[in-house]
Amino acid sequence: MSIRPPVVEVIDQALVDVLRKQTPQERLQIAADMWETARVMLRGAIAQEHPEWNEETLNHEVARRICHREVRHGYE
């Protein structure tokens, strides 16, 4: 895997204003929802790539890719 140089993204001021009006809990919920969406999308892509894999193998591979390392059996 190659390392990409950092990319600075500028946030639109209107979005900044919306985010500032939200509570910390609301912002955290958005982040959690984004994480879950990424996990579901990754799982779907892996399942299409490996239709022969069972649920446990799929979940293990999703966890491995998200963690960028090996994950212990049983998610210990």
C-alpha distances in whole Angstrom, upper triangle without the diagonal:
4,7,9,13,15,17,21,23,26,28,31,34,36,33,33,37,36,34,36,39,37,37,34,35,34,31,30,31,29,26,26,27,23,22,24,23,19,20,22,20,17,20,21,18,18,21,22,19,21,24,25,24,26,26,25,22,21,21,20,16,17,17,14,12,14,14,10,12,15,18,22,24,26,24,26
4,6,10,12,15,18,20,24,26,30,33,34,32,32,36,35,33,35,38,36,37,34,35,34,31,30,31,29,26,27,28,24,23,25,24,21,22,24,22,19,22,24,21,20,24,24,22,24,27,29,27,30,29,28,26,24,25,23,20,20,20,18,15,16,16,13,15,18,21,25,27,29,27,29
4,7,9,12,15,18,21,24,27,30,32,29,29,33,33,30,32,35,34,34,32,33,32,29,28,29,27,24,25,26,23,22,24,24,20,22,24,22,20,23,25,22,22,26,26,24,26,30,31,29,31,31,30,27,26,25,24,21,20,20,18,15,16,16,13,15,19,22,25,28,30,27,29
4,6,8,12,14,18,21,24,27,29,26,26,30,30,28,30,33,32,33,30,32,31,27,27,28,26,23,25,25,22,21,24,23,20,22,24,22,20,24,25,22,23,27,27,25,27,30,32,31,33,32,31,29,27,27,26,23,22,22,20,17,17,18,15,18,22,24,28,30,32,29,31
4,6,10,13,16,19,22,25,27,25,25,29,29,27,29,32,31,32,30,31,31,27,27,29,26,23,26,27,23,23,26,25,22,24,27,25,23,27,28,25,26,30,30,28,31,34,36,34,36,35,34,32,30,30,29,26,25,25,23,20,20,20,18,21,24,27,30,33,35,32,33
4,7,10,13,16,19,22,24,22,21,25,26,23,25,28,28,29,26,28,27,24,24,26,23,21,23,24,21,20,24,23,20,23,26,24,23,26,28,26,27,30,30,29,32,35,37,35,36,35,34,32,30,29,29,26,24,24,23,20,19,19,18,21,25,27,30,33,34,31,32
4,6,10,13,16,19,21,19,19,22,23,21,23,26,26,27,25,27,26,22,23,25,22,20,22,23,19,20,23,22,20,23,25,23,22,26,27,25,27,30,30,29,32,35,37,35,37,35,35,33,31,30,30,27,25,25,25,21,20,21,20,23,27,29,32,35,36,32,34
4,7,10,13,15,18,16,16,19,20,19,20,23,23,25,23,26,24,21,22,24,21,19,22,23,19,20,24,23,21,24,26,24,24,28,29,27,29,32,32,32,35,37,40,38,39,37,37,36,33,32,32,30,27,27,27,24,22,23,22,26,30,31,34,37,37,34,36
4,6,10,12,15,13,13,16,17,16,18,21,21,23,22,24,22,18,20,22,18,17,21,21,17,19,22,21,19,23,25,23,23,27,28,26,29,31,31,31,34,36,39,37,38,36,37,35,32,31,32,30,27,27,27,24,22,24,23,27,31,31,35,37,37,34,36
4,6,9,12,11,10,14,15,14,16,19,19,22,21,23,21,18,20,22,19,18,22,22,19,21,24,23,22,25,27,25,26,30,30,29,32,34,34,34,37,39,42,40,41,39,39,38,35,34,35,33,30,30,31,28,25,27,27,30,34,34,38,40,40,37,39
4,6,8,7,7,10,11,11,12,15,16,19,18,20,18,15,18,19,16,16,20,19,17,19,22,21,21,24,26,24,26,29,29,29,31,34,34,34,37,39,42,40,41,38,39,38,35,33,34,33,29,30,31,28,25,27,27,31,34,34,38,40,40,36,38
4,5,5,6,9,10,11,13,15,16,19,20,22,19,17,20,21,17,18,22,21,19,22,24,23,23,26,27,26,28,31,31,31,33,36,36,36,39,41,44,42,43,40,41,41,37,36,37,35,32,33,34,31,28,30,31,34,37,38,41,43,42,39,41
4,5,5,6,9,10,10,13,15,18,19,21,19,16,20,21,18,19,23,22,21,24,26,25,25,29,30,29,31,34,34,34,37,39,39,40,42,44,47,45,45,43,43,43,40,38,40,38,35,35,36,33,31,32,33,37,40,40,43,45,44,41,42
4,5,5,6,9,10,11,13,17,18,20,17,16,19,20,17,19,22,21,20,23,25,24,25,28,29,28,30,33,33,33,36,38,38,39,42,43,46,44,45,42,43,43,39,38,39,38,34,35,36,34,31,33,34,38,40,40,43,45,44,41,43
4,5,5,6,9,10,11,14,15,17,14,12,16,16,13,15,18,18,16,19,22,20,21,25,25,25,27,29,30,30,33,35,35,36,39,40,43,41,41,38,39,39,36,34,36,34,31,31,33,30,27,29,30,34,37,36,39,41,40,37,39
4,5,5,6,9,10,13,14,16,14,12,15,17,14,15,19,19,18,20,23,22,23,26,27,27,28,31,32,32,34,36,37,38,40,42,45,42,43,40,40,40,37,35,36,35,32,32,33,31,28,29,31,34,37,36,39,41,40,37,38
4,5,5,6,9,12,14,16,14,13,16,18,15,17,20,20,20,23,25,24,25,28,29,29,31,34,34,35,37,39,39,41,43,44,47,45,45,42,42,43,39,38,39,38,34,34,36,34,31,32,34,37,40,39,42,44,43,39,41
4,6,5,7,10,12,14,11,10,14,15,13,15,18,17,17,20,22,21,23,26,26,26,29,31,31,32,35,36,37,38,41,41,44,42,42,39,40,40,37,35,37,36,32,32,34,32,29,31,32,36,38,37,40,42,40,37,39
4,5,5,8,9,11,9,7,11,12,10,12,15,15,15,18,20,20,21,23,25,25,27,29,30,31,33,35,36,37,39,40,43,40,40,37,37,38,35,33,34,33,30,29,31,29,26,28,29,33,35,34,37,39,37,34,35
4,5,8,9,12,10,9,13,14,13,15,18,18,18,21,23,23,24,27,28,28,30,32,33,34,36,38,39,40,42,43,46,44,43,40,40,41,38,35,37,36,33,32,34,32,29,30,32,35,37,37,39,41,40,36,37
4,7,9,12,10,10,13,14,14,16,18,19,19,22,23,24,25,28,29,29,31,33,34,35,37,39,40,41,43,44,47,44,44,40,41,42,39,36,38,38,34,33,36,34,31,32,34,37,39,38,41,42,41,37,38
4,7,8,6,6,10,11,10,13,15,15,16,19,20,21,22,25,26,26,28,30,31,33,35,36,37,39,40,41,44,41,40,37,37,38,35,33,35,35,31,30,33,31,28,29,31,34,36,35,37,39,37,34,35
4,5,5,6,9,10,11,13,14,15,17,19,20,21,23,25,26,27,29,30,32,33,35,36,38,39,41,41,44,41,40,36,37,38,35,32,34,34,31,30,32,31,27,28,31,33,35,34,36,37,35,32,33
4,5,5,6,9,10,11,12,14,15,17,18,20,21,23,24,26,27,29,30,32,33,34,36,38,39,40,42,39,38,34,34,35,33,30,31,32,28,27,29,28,24,25,28,30,32,31,33,34,32,29,30
4,5,5,6,9,10,10,12,14,15,16,18,20,21,22,24,26,27,28,30,31,33,35,36,37,38,40,37,35,32,32,33,31,28,29,30,26,25,28,27,24,24,27,30,31,29,31,32,30,27,28
4,5,5,6,9,10,11,12,14,15,16,18,20,21,23,24,26,27,29,30,31,33,35,36,36,39,36,35,32,32,33,30,28,30,30,26,25,28,27,24,25,28,30,32,30,32,34,32,28,30
4,5,5,6,9,10,11,13,14,15,17,19,20,21,23,24,26,27,29,30,32,33,35,35,38,35,35,31,31,32,29,27,28,28,25,24,26,25,21,23,25,28,30,29,31,32,31,27,29
4,5,5,6,9,10,11,12,14,15,17,18,20,21,23,24,26,27,28,30,32,33,34,36,33,32,28,28,29,27,24,25,26,22,21,24,23,19,20,23,25,27,25,27,29,27,24,25
4,5,5,6,9,10,10,12,14,15,16,18,20,21,22,24,26,27,29,30,31,32,34,31,30,27,27,28,25,23,25,25,21,21,24,23,19,21,23,26,28,26,28,29,27,24,25
4,5,5,6,9,10,10,12,14,15,16,18,20,21,23,24,26,27,29,30,31,33,31,30,27,27,28,25,23,25,25,21,21,23,22,18,20,23,26,28,26,29,30,28,25,27
4,5,5,6,9,10,11,12,14,15,16,18,20,21,23,24,26,27,28,29,32,29,29,25,26,26,23,21,22,22,18,18,20,19,15,17,19,22,24,23,26,27,26,22,24
4,5,5,6,9,10,11,12,14,15,16,18,20,21,22,24,26,27,27,30,27,26,22,23,24,21,18,20,20,16,16,19,18,14,16,19,21,23,21,23,24,23,20,21
4,5,5,6,9,10,11,12,14,15,16,18,20,21,23,24,25,26,28,26,25,22,23,24,20,18,20,20,17,17,20,18,15,18,20,23,24,23,25,26,24,21,24
4,5,5,6,9,10,11,12,14,15,17,18,20,21,23,24,25,28,25,25,22,23,23,20,18,20,19,15,16,18,16,13,16,18,21,23,22,25,26,25,22,24
4,5,5,6,9,10,11,12,14,15,16,18,20,21,22,23,26,23,23,20,20,20,17,15,17,16,12,12,15,13,10,12,15,18,19,18,21,22,21,18,20
4,5,5,6,9,10,10,12,14,15,16,18,20,21,21,24,21,20,17,18,18,15,13,16,15,12,12,15,14,11,14,17,19,20,18,21,21,20,17,20
4,5,5,6,9,10,11,12,14,15,17,18,20,20,23,21,21,18,19,19,16,15,17,16,12,14,17,15,12,16,18,20,22,21,23,24,23,20,23
4,6,5,6,8,10,11,12,14,15,17,18,19,22,20,20,18,18,18,15,13,15,14,10,12,14,11,9,13,14,17,19,18,21,22,21,19,22
4,5,5,6,9,10,11,12,14,15,16,17,19,17,17,14,15,15,11,10,12,11,7,9,11,10,8,11,13,16,17,15,18,19,18,16,19
4,5,5,6,9,10,10,12,14,15,15,18,16,16,13,15,15,11,10,13,12,9,11,14,13,11,15,17,19,19,18,21,21,19,18,21
4,5,5,6,9,10,11,12,14,15,18,16,17,15,17,16,12,12,15,13,10,13,15,12,12,15,16,19,20,19,22,23,22,20,24
4,5,5,6,9,10,11,12,14,16,14,15,14,15,13,10,10,12,10,7,10,11,9,9,13,13,16,17,16,19,20,20,18,21
4,5,5,6,9,10,10,11,14,11,12,10,12,11,7,7,10,8,6,9,11,10,10,14,15,16,17,16,18,18,17,16,20
4,5,5,6,9,10,10,13,12,13,12,14,13,9,11,13,12,10,13,15,13,14,17,18,20,20,19,22,21,21,20,24
4,5,5,6,9,10,13,12,14,14,16,14,10,12,14,11,10,14,14,12,13,17,17,19,19,19,22,22,22,21,25
4,5,5,6,8,11,9,11,11,13,10,7,10,11,8,8,12,12,10,12,15,15,16,16,16,19,19,19,19,22
4,5,5,5,8,7,9,9,12,10,7,10,12,10,10,14,14,13,15,18,18,19,19,18,21,19,20,19,23
4,6,6,9,10,12,13,15,13,11,14,15,13,13,17,17,16,17,21,20,22,22,22,24,23,23,23,27
4,6,9,9,12,14,15,13,10,14,15,12,12,16,16,14,17,20,19,20,20,20,23,22,23,23,26
4,5,6,9,11,13,10,8,12,13,11,12,16,15,15,17,20,19,20,19,19,21,20,21,21,25
4,6,8,10,13,11,9,13,15,13,14,17,18,17,20,22,22,23,21,21,23,21,21,22,26
4,7,10,12,10,10,13,14,13,15,18,18,18,21,23,23,23,21,21,22,20,20,22,25
4,7,8,6,6,10,11,10,12,15,15,16,18,20,20,20,18,17,18,16,17,18,21
4,6,5,6,9,10,11,12,14,15,17,18,20,21,20,18,17,17,15,15,16,20
4,6,5,6,8,10,11,12,14,15,16,18,20,19,17,15,16,14,13,14,17
4,5,5,6,9,10,11,12,14,15,16,18,17,15,12,12,10,9,11,14
4,6,5,6,9,10,10,12,14,15,16,15,13,11,12,10,11,12,15
4,5,5,6,9,10,11,12,14,15,15,14,12,14,13,13,13,17
4,5,5,6,9,10,11,12,14,14,13,10,12,11,10,10,14
4,5,5,6,9,10,10,12,11,9,7,9,8,9,8,12
4,5,5,6,8,10,10,10,9,9,11,11,12,11,15
4,5,5,6,8,10,11,11,10,13,13,13,12,15
4,6,5,6,8,9,8,7,10,11,11,9,12
4,6,5,6,5,5,5,9,11,12,10,13
4,5,5,7,8,9,13,14,16,13,16
4,6,8,10,10,13,15,16,13,16
4,5,8,8,11,14,15,11,13
4,7,9,13,15,17,14,16
4,6,10,13,15,13,14
4,7,9,12,10,12
4,7,8,7,8
4,6,5,6
4,5,7
4,5
4
